[in-house]
Amino acid sequence: MLNLSAKPQGCQRPDGKGYEKRDASAPWIFGIVAFLLVSGLIMHFVLAGVMERLQKTPAPSDRWTGVRRIGETSAQIKDIPHLQVSPTEDLNIFRRREETELNTYGWIDHSNGIVRIPISHAMDLLLQRGLPVRSKTNASETGPSVMELQQQRPQYPQPEIQGAK
């Protein structure tokens, strides 16, 4: 059991009761709450006035964009991207369309006679005809070709990089 008559050893307890003699001031607490309430109401009415004034002013316009009207919003909705409902199906449709363009014949520009051929046939034509090569007429003006530079490379060994390990 606890002995209530025992006195703590170290410091003497001052005579008196074990609570603060001065309580929190109720008028100060009510004054602060009232101040916060009044300032909140003032801010509310000031912001309501600002918002009302902003709604009455016309929309900003400049010479590049013109005045924005409410009717333009329906036209702008058509131009914005929409949520994709089924992305995997859309990707499959896109891939099928790309595969058909790569593997079939078709017109690119009918009036100019430009056609699309399958990619396998285009690769065969490229192998038969070869890639365009540089003519010897302008070889001196442009310097050595890439092939000549690669052939000259082993003749001039580059020093090894020091410290890279």
C-alpha positions, 0 to 999 in steps of 0.5 A: 500500500501507498503511504500517504504520510511519506514525503518526497525526498529531493525537493520540498513541496510548496505549501498549498494546493496542487492546482493553478491558482489562476484559471483560464480567463473565460472572457478572453476565450469568448472574445477570441472565438467571437473575433474568429467568427466575425472575421470569418463572416467578413471574409465570406462576404468580401469573397462573395462580393469579389466573385459577383463582380468577376461574374459581371465583368466580360470574359477577357479577350485579345486580338489573337483568341477573340471573345469566348462565348458559351456556344463555343464550348460544345464545339470545343468538346468535339476536339478534346480527347475522350476516355478510351473505353476498351484500350486493348480492342482499340490497340488490336484494331490499330495493329490490324489496320497497320498490318493491312497497310504494310501487306497490301497494295493501295493508292496513296495519291491517286491523282499523282499515281503514287501507290503503296506496295507490300513491304516484302515486295518492296524489300525484294525490289530493294535487293534487286535494284540496290541502294543509291551510291555516291557518284565519283564526280563529287567524291573529291569535294565531299572527302572520303566515303564511310567505307574508306574511313572504315578501311583506314581505321586499323592503320591508325590505332587509337591509344587506349583510355587510361584509368578506365577499368 
